[in-house]
């Protein structure tokens, strides 16, 4: 029967093999998860900054149609089911 020390070594080795860390990525600073892209580098001072696109005139405003055409609906008293107002 194996000794207690041998059992501990075997179980610790198996546990460590099951949870290997991701390979070291020098592009990521410590504390960031693996696969995180590196931060953007600031532009060189020698490079001119790109010009913003020229301003274009704004589109004319769009008028919203009314929810329902005015004057098309007649309010009917409730309870009569509109029988007196049918044409």
The first five atom37 places (N, CA, C, CB, O) and aatype in JSON, in Angstrom:
{
  "aatype": [20, 20, 20, 20, 20, 20, 20, 20, 20, 20, 20, 20, 20, 20, 20, 20, 20, 20, 20, 20, 20, 20, 20, 20, 20, 20, 20, 20, 20, 20, 20, 20, 20, 20, 20, 20, 20, 20, 20, 20, 20, 20, 20, 20, 20, 20, 20, 20, 20, 20, 20, 20, 20, 20, 20, 20, 20, 20, 20, 20, 20, 20, 20, 20, 20, 20, 20, 20, 20, 20, 20, 20, 20, 20, 20, 20, 20, 20, 20, 20, 20, 20, 20, 20, 20, 20, 20],
  "atom_mask": [
    [1, 1, 1, 1, 1],
    [1, 1, 1, 1, 1],
    [1, 1, 1, 1, 1],
    [1, 1, 1, 1, 1],
    [1, 1, 1, 1, 1],
    [1, 1, 1, 1, 1],
    [1, 1, 1, 1, 1],
    [1, 1, 1, 1, 1],
    [1, 1, 1, 1, 1],
    [1, 1, 1, 1, 1],
    [1, 1, 1, 1, 1],
    [1, 1, 1, 1, 1],
    [1, 1, 1, 1, 1],
    [1, 1, 1, 1, 1],
    [1, 1, 1, 1, 1],
    [1, 1, 1, 1, 1],
    [1, 1, 1, 1, 1],
    [1, 1, 1, 1, 1],
    [1, 1, 1, 1, 1],
    [1, 1, 1, 1, 1],
    [1, 1, 1, 1, 1],
    [1, 1, 1, 1, 1],
    [1, 1, 1, 1, 1],
    [1, 1, 1, 1, 1],
    [1, 1, 1, 1, 1],
    [1, 1, 1, 1, 1],
    [1, 1, 1, 1, 1],
    [1, 1, 1, 1, 1],
    [1, 1, 1, 1, 1],
    [1, 1, 1, 1, 1],
    [1, 1, 1, 1, 1],
    [1, 1, 1, 1, 1],
    [1, 1, 1, 1, 1],
    [1, 1, 1, 1, 1],
    [1, 1, 1, 1, 1],
    [1, 1, 1, 1, 1],
    [1, 1, 1, 1, 1],
    [1, 1, 1, 1, 1],
    [1, 1, 1, 1, 1],
    [1, 1, 1, 1, 1],
    [1, 1, 1, 1, 1],
    [1, 1, 1, 1, 1],
    [1, 1, 1, 1, 1],
    [1, 1, 1, 1, 1],
    [1, 1, 1, 1, 1],
    [1, 1, 1, 1, 1],
    [1, 1, 1, 1, 1],
    [1, 1, 1, 1, 1],
    [1, 1, 1, 1, 1],
    [1, 1, 1, 1, 1],
    [1, 1, 1, 1, 1],
    [1, 1, 1, 1, 1],
    [1, 1, 1, 1, 1],
    [1, 1, 1, 1, 1],
    [1, 1, 1, 1, 1],
    [1, 1, 1, 1, 1],
    [1, 1, 1, 1, 1],
    [1, 1, 1, 1, 1],
    [1, 1, 1, 1, 1],
    [1, 1, 1, 1, 1],
    [1, 1, 1, 1, 1],
    [1, 1, 1, 1, 1],
    [1, 1, 1, 1, 1],
    [1, 1, 1, 1, 1],
    [1, 1, 1, 1, 1],
    [1, 1, 1, 1, 1],
    [1, 1, 1, 1, 1],
    [1, 1, 1, 1, 1],
    [1, 1, 1, 1, 1],
    [1, 1, 1, 1, 1],
    [1, 1, 1, 1, 1],
    [1, 1, 1, 1, 1],
    [1, 1, 1, 1, 1],
    [1, 1, 1, 1, 1],
    [1, 1, 1, 1, 1],
    [1, 1, 1, 1, 1],
    [1, 1, 1, 1, 1],
    [1, 1, 1, 1, 1],
    [1, 1, 1, 1, 1],
    [1, 1, 1, 1, 1],
    [1, 1, 1, 1, 1],
    [1, 1, 1, 1, 1],
    [1, 1, 1, 1, 1],
    [1, 1, 1, 1, 1],
    [1, 1, 1, 1, 1],
    [1, 1, 1, 1, 1],
    [1, 1, 1, 1, 1]
  ],
  "atom_positions": [
    [[0.86, -1.17, 0.0], [0.0, 0.0, 0.0], [0.91, 1.24, 0.0], [-0.98, 0.0, 1.24], [1.88, 1.3, 0.75]],
    [[0.57, 2.26, -0.86], [1.43, 3.45, -0.93], [1.31, 4.27, 0.35], [1.07, 4.31, -2.15], [0.3, 4.26, 1.04]],
    [[2.38, 4.98, 0.62], [2.38, 5.8, 1.83], [1.54, 7.05, 1.6], [3.83, 6.19, 2.24], [1.18, 7.38, 0.47]],
    [[1.23, 7.74, 2.67], [0.42, 8.95, 2.61], [1.13, 10.04, 1.81], [0.09, 9.45, 4.02], [0.49, 10.81, 1.1]],
    [[2.46, 10.11, 1.93], [3.22, 11.12, 1.17], [3.13, 10.86, -0.33], [4.7, 11.12, 1.62], [2.99, 11.8, -1.11]],
    [[3.21, 9.6, -0.74], [3.1, 9.28, -2.17], [1.71, 9.65, -2.7], [3.38, 7.78, -2.41], [1.59, 10.16, -3.81]],
    [[0.68, 9.39, -1.92], [-0.69, 9.72, -2.35], [-0.83, 11.24, -2.5], [-1.73, 9.18, -1.34], [-1.42, 11.7, -3.46]],
    [[-0.29, 12.0, -1.56], [-0.37, 13.46, -1.64], [0.34, 13.98, -2.89], [0.24, 14.1, -0.38], [-0.18, 14.83, -3.6]],
    [[1.56, 13.45, -3.16], [2.3, 13.9, -4.33], [1.54, 13.59, -5.61], [3.69, 13.25, -4.37], [1.46, 14.43, -6.52]],
    [[0.98, 12.41, -5.69], [0.24, 12.04, -6.9], [-1.01, 12.9, -7.09], [-0.16, 10.56, -6.85], [-1.28, 13.37, -8.19]],
    [[-1.74, 13.12, -6.03], [-2.97, 13.91, -6.16], [-2.65, 15.37, -6.44], [-3.83, 13.79, -4.9], [-3.38, 16.02, -7.19]],
    [[-1.6, 15.91, -5.84], [-1.24, 17.3, -6.11], [-0.75, 17.45, -7.55], [-0.16, 17.78, -5.13], [-1.06, 18.46, -8.19]],
    [[-0.01, 16.5, -8.06], [0.48, 16.56, -9.43], [-0.69, 16.51, -10.4], [1.47, 15.42, -9.71], [-0.73, 17.27, -11.37]],
    [[-1.63, 15.62, -10.16], [-2.78, 15.52, -11.05], [-3.6, 16.8, -11.01], [-3.66, 14.31, -10.67], [-4.11, 17.25, -12.04]],
    [[-3.74, 17.37, -9.84], [-4.5, 18.61, -9.7], [-3.82, 19.74, -10.45], [-4.68, 18.98, -8.22], [-4.48, 20.52, -11.13]],
    [[-2.5, 19.83, -10.34], [-1.78, 20.9, -11.03], [-1.83, 20.7, -12.54], [-0.33, 20.94, -10.56], [-1.95, 21.68, -13.28]],
    [[-1.74, 19.46, -13.01], [-1.8, 19.21, -14.44], [-3.16, 19.58, -15.01], [-1.49, 17.76, -14.75], [-3.26, 19.99, -16.16]],
    [[-4.2, 19.43, -14.22], [-5.54, 19.74, -14.7], [-5.84, 21.21, -14.79], [-6.55, 19.1, -13.81], [-6.79, 21.6, -15.47]],
    [[-5.04, 22.06, -14.15], [-5.32, 23.5, -14.13], [-4.08, 24.28, -14.54], [-5.79, 23.95, -12.73], [-3.64, 25.18, -13.82]],
    [[-3.51, 23.95, -15.68], [-2.34, 24.67, -16.14], [-2.73, 26.08, -16.56], [-1.65, 23.93, -17.29], [-3.78, 26.26, -17.18]],
    [[-1.92, 27.08, -16.26], [-2.24, 28.45, -16.69], [-2.02, 28.6, -18.19], [-1.39, 29.47, -15.92], [-1.37, 27.78, -18.82]],
    [[-2.57, 29.66, -18.74], [-2.36, 29.96, -20.16], [-0.89, 30.31, -20.37], [-3.28, 31.14, -20.63], [-0.22, 30.76, -19.44]],
    [[-0.37, 30.1, -21.58], [1.02, 30.47, -21.83], [1.22, 31.97, -21.65], [1.45, 30.04, -23.24], [0.3, 32.76, -21.84]],
    [[2.42, 32.34, -21.29], [2.73, 33.76, -21.04], [2.65, 34.54, -22.35], [4.13, 33.92, -20.4], [3.21, 34.13, -23.36]],
    [[1.95, 35.66, -22.32], [1.84, 36.53, -23.48], [2.46, 37.87, -23.09], [0.33, 36.71, -23.94], [1.88, 38.59, -22.28]],
    [[3.62, 38.23, -23.64], [4.26, 39.48, -23.23], [3.48, 40.72, -23.66], [5.65, 39.55, -23.8], [3.74, 41.8, -23.15]],
    [[2.52, 40.58, -24.58], [1.75, 41.74, -25.03], [0.71, 42.19, -24.03], [1.09, 41.44, -26.33], [0.24, 43.32, -24.11]],
    [[0.35, 41.34, -23.1], [-0.68, 41.7, -22.12], [-0.04, 42.07, -20.8], [-1.67, 40.53, -21.92], [0.82, 41.35, -20.3]],
    [[-0.45, 43.19, -20.21], [0.06, 43.51, -18.87], [-0.53, 42.54, -17.86], [-0.28, 44.97, -18.49], [-1.57, 41.93, -18.11]],
    [[0.11, 42.39, -16.71], [-0.42, 41.46, -15.7], [-1.8, 41.9, -15.22], [0.55, 41.34, -14.51], [-2.09, 43.09, -15.11]],
    [[-2.62, 40.92, -14.93], [-3.96, 41.21, -14.44], [-5.01, 41.21, -15.52], [-3.97, 42.52, -13.74], [-6.2, 41.29, -15.22]],
    [[-4.61, 41.13, -16.79], [-5.59, 41.1, -17.88], [-5.78, 39.64, -18.29], [-5.12, 41.98, -19.1], [-4.83, 38.86, -18.24]],
    [[-6.99, 39.26, -18.7], [-7.2, 37.88, -19.12], [-6.46, 37.58, -20.42], [-8.7, 37.6, -19.3], [-6.23, 38.49, -21.22]],
    [[-6.09, 36.32, -20.65], [-5.39, 35.97, -21.88], [-6.27, 36.27, -23.09], [-4.99, 34.48, -21.87], [-7.49, 36.14, -23.04]],
    [[-5.63, 36.68, -24.18], [-6.37, 36.99, -25.39], [-6.82, 38.43, -25.48], [-7.54, 36.1, -25.51], [-7.39, 38.82, -26.49]],
    [[-6.58, 39.24, -24.44], [-6.95, 40.65, -24.48], [-5.99, 41.37, -25.41], [-6.93, 41.29, -23.05], [-4.77, 41.22, -25.26]],
    [[-6.49, 42.16, -26.37], [-5.57, 42.83, -27.28], [-4.75, 43.89, -26.53], [-6.34, 43.48, -28.44], [-5.22, 44.46, -25.54]],
    [[-3.54, 44.14, -26.99], [-2.73, 45.15, -26.31], [-3.34, 46.54, -26.5], [-1.27, 45.13, -26.84], [-4.07, 46.75, -27.47]],
    [[-3.06, 47.47, -25.61], [-3.63, 48.81, -25.74], [-3.08, 49.52, -26.97], [-3.35, 49.65, -24.48], [-1.97, 49.24, -27.42]],
    [[-3.88, 50.45, -27.51], [-3.44, 51.21, -28.68], [-2.3, 52.14, -28.28], [-4.62, 52.02, -29.29], [-2.33, 52.75, -27.21]],
    [[-1.31, 52.22, -29.14], [-0.2, 53.12, -28.87], [-0.58, 54.52, -29.32], [1.1, 52.64, -29.58], [-1.3, 54.67, -30.3]],
    [[-0.11, 55.55, -28.62], [-0.44, 56.91, -29.06], [0.23, 57.19, -30.4], [0.01, 57.95, -28.0], [1.29, 56.63, -30.68]],
    [[-0.36, 58.05, -31.24], [0.24, 58.33, -32.55], [1.57, 59.07, -32.39], [-0.73, 59.15, -33.43], [1.79, 59.79, -31.42]],
    [[2.43, 58.88, -33.36], [3.71, 59.57, -33.34], [3.48, 61.07, -33.48], [4.64, 59.06, -34.47], [2.55, 61.51, -34.15]],
    [[4.36, 61.84, -32.85], [4.22, 63.3, -32.94], [4.58, 63.8, -34.33], [5.1, 63.98, -31.9], [4.12, 64.87, -34.74]],
    [[5.39, 63.03, -35.08], [5.77, 63.45, -36.42], [4.61, 63.3, -37.41], [6.98, 62.63, -36.91], [4.54, 64.02, -38.4]],
    [[3.71, 62.36, -37.13], [2.57, 62.15, -38.03], [1.54, 63.24, -37.83], [1.93, 60.75, -37.8], [1.19, 63.56, -36.7]],
    [[1.04, 63.83, -38.93], [-0.04, 64.81, -38.76], [-1.33, 64.1, -38.38], [-0.24, 65.64, -40.07], [-1.58, 62.96, -38.8]],
    [[-2.14, 64.76, -37.6], [-3.41, 64.15, -37.22], [-4.35, 64.17, -38.42], [-4.05, 64.9, -36.01], [-4.34, 65.13, -39.18]],
    [[-5.14, 63.14, -38.61], [-6.04, 63.11, -39.76], [-7.11, 64.19, -39.63], [-6.7, 61.73, -39.91], [-7.59, 64.49, -38.53]],
    [[-7.47, 64.76, -40.76], [-8.49, 65.81, -40.78], [-9.87, 65.17, -40.62], [-8.41, 66.63, -42.1], [-10.12, 64.1, -41.17]],
    [[-10.75, 65.81, -39.87], [-12.12, 65.28, -39.76], [-12.85, 65.46, -41.09], [-12.9, 65.99, -38.61], [-12.47, 66.32, -41.88]],
    [[-13.87, 64.67, -41.35], [-14.6, 64.81, -42.61], [-15.28, 66.18, -42.67], [-15.66, 63.69, -42.77], [-15.64, 66.74, -41.64]],
    [[-15.44, 66.73, -43.88], [-16.08, 68.05, -43.98], [-17.53, 67.98, -43.51], [-16.02, 68.58, -45.43], [-18.21, 66.96, -43.63]],
    [[-17.97, 69.11, -42.96], [-19.35, 69.17, -42.5], [-20.29, 69.12, -43.69], [-19.6, 70.45, -41.66], [-20.04, 69.75, -44.72]],
    [[-21.35, 68.38, -43.56], [-22.35, 68.33, -44.63], [-23.62, 68.95, -44.11], [-22.6, 66.86, -45.13], [-23.86, 68.95, -42.9]],
    [[-24.44, 69.48, -44.99], [-25.68, 70.08, -44.51], [-26.58, 69.02, -43.88], [-26.43, 70.8, -45.66], [-26.59, 67.86, -44.31]],
    [[-27.31, 69.42, -42.9], [-28.21, 68.49, -42.23], [-29.39, 68.17, -43.13], [-28.7, 69.06, -40.89], [-29.83, 69.0, -43.93]],
    [[-29.89, 66.97, -42.99], [-31.08, 66.59, -43.74], [-32.26, 67.39, -43.23], [-31.36, 65.06, -43.62], [-32.32, 67.73, -42.04]],
    [[-33.23, 67.71, -44.12], [-34.4, 68.44, -43.63], [-35.16, 67.59, -42.62], [-35.33, 68.84, -44.81], [-35.16, 66.36, -42.73]],
    [[-35.81, 68.21, -41.66], [-36.54, 67.42, -40.66], [-37.71, 66.69, -41.31], [-37.04, 68.33, -39.53], [-38.36, 67.19, -42.22]],
    [[-37.97, 65.51, -40.82], [-39.07, 64.69, -41.33], [-40.29, 64.97, -40.46], [-38.72, 63.16, -41.33], [-40.23, 64.88, -39.24]],
    [[-41.4, 65.32, -41.12], [-42.63, 65.59, -40.37], [-43.33, 64.27, -40.11], [-43.56, 66.57, -41.14], [-43.54, 63.47, -41.03]],
    [[-43.69, 64.06, -38.87], [-44.4, 62.85, -38.5], [-45.86, 62.99, -38.91], [-44.28, 62.57, -36.97], [-46.47, 64.03, -38.67]],
    [[-46.45, 61.96, -39.54], [-47.88, 62.04, -39.86], [-48.7, 61.97, -38.57], [-48.3, 60.9, -40.83], [-48.25, 61.39, -37.58]],
    [[-49.89, 62.56, -38.57], [-50.72, 62.46, -37.36], [-51.08, 61.01, -37.08], [-52.0, 63.32, -37.5], [-51.08, 60.17, -37.99]],
    [[-51.4, 60.71, -35.83], [-51.73, 59.34, -35.46], [-52.94, 58.83, -36.21], [-51.97, 59.24, -33.96], [-52.98, 57.66, -36.6]],
    [[-53.92, 59.66, -36.42], [-55.06, 59.3, -37.25], [-55.52, 60.56, -37.98], [-56.23, 58.68, -36.39], [-55.36, 61.67, -37.46]],
    [[-56.08, 60.42, -39.17], [-56.48, 61.6, -39.93], [-57.52, 62.41, -39.16], [-57.04, 61.2, -41.3], [-58.45, 61.83, -38.6]],
    [[-57.37, 63.74, -39.12], [-58.33, 64.55, -38.37], [-59.7, 64.57, -39.05], [-57.82, 65.98, -38.21], [-59.79, 64.56, -40.28]],
    [[-60.75, 64.59, -38.24], [-62.11, 64.71, -38.75], [-62.69, 63.47, -39.35], [-62.16, 65.77, -39.74], [-63.8, 63.52, -39.89]],
    [[-62.03, 62.36, -39.3], [-62.55, 61.15, -39.93], [-63.35, 60.31, -38.95], [-61.4, 60.33, -40.49], [-64.17, 59.49, -39.37]],
    [[-63.15, 60.5, -37.67], [-63.8, 59.65, -36.68], [-64.8, 60.46, -35.88], [-62.76, 59.01, -35.75], [-64.57, 61.63, -35.56]],
    [[-65.94, 59.84, -35.56], [-66.98, 60.46, -34.74], [-67.04, 59.68, -33.44], [-68.38, 60.47, -35.47], [-67.05, 58.45, -33.44]],
    [[-67.08, 60.39, -32.35], [-67.17, 59.72, -31.05], [-68.58, 59.2, -30.87], [-66.77, 60.68, -29.9], [-69.55, 59.95, -30.98]],
    [[-68.68, 57.93, -30.59], [-69.98, 57.29, -30.4], [-70.22, 57.1, -28.92], [-70.07, 55.94, -31.15], [-69.3, 56.75, -28.19]],
    [[-71.42, 57.32, -28.47], [-71.71, 57.06, -27.06], [-71.6, 55.57, -26.77], [-73.13, 57.58, -26.68], [-71.99, 54.74, -27.59]],
    [[-71.06, 55.25, -25.62], [-70.9, 53.84, -25.28], [-72.25, 53.24, -24.9], [-69.89, 53.66, -24.13], [-73.12, 53.92, -24.36]],
    [[-72.41, 51.97, -25.19], [-73.64, 51.26, -24.82], [-74.63, 51.18, -25.97], [-74.28, 51.94, -23.65], [-75.44, 50.25, -25.99]],
    [[-74.61, 52.11, -26.91], [-75.56, 52.05, -28.02], [-75.01, 51.25, -29.18], [-75.9, 53.46, -28.49], [-75.74, 50.93, -30.12]],
    [[-73.73, 50.91, -29.12], [-73.09, 50.12, -30.15], [-73.11, 50.83, -31.5], [-73.75, 48.77, -30.26], [-72.89, 50.21, -32.54]],
    [[-73.39, 52.13, -31.48], [-73.33, 52.91, -32.7], [-74.48, 52.68, -33.65], [-72.08, 52.63, -33.39], [-74.36, 53.05, -34.82]],
    [[-75.59, 52.07, -33.22], [-76.69, 51.76, -34.14], [-77.33, 53.03, -34.69], [-77.74, 50.9, -33.44], [-77.72, 53.05, -35.86]],
    [[-77.45, 54.08, -33.9], [-78.1, 55.3, -34.35], [-77.18, 56.12, -35.24], [-78.55, 56.14, -33.16], [-77.65, 57.03, -35.93]],
    [[-75.88, 55.83, -35.26], [-74.94, 56.66, -36.01], [-74.52, 56.02, -37.32], [-73.72, 56.94, -35.16], [-73.71, 56.6, -38.04]],
    [[-75.03, 54.85, -37.65], [-74.64, 54.22, -38.91], [-75.28, 54.96, -40.06], [-75.04, 52.73, -38.93], [-76.42, 55.42, -39.98]],
    [[-74.54, 55.06, -41.13], [-75.11, 55.75, -42.29], [-75.29, 54.83, -43.47], [-74.24, 56.91, -42.69], [-75.76, 55.26, -44.52]]
  ]
}
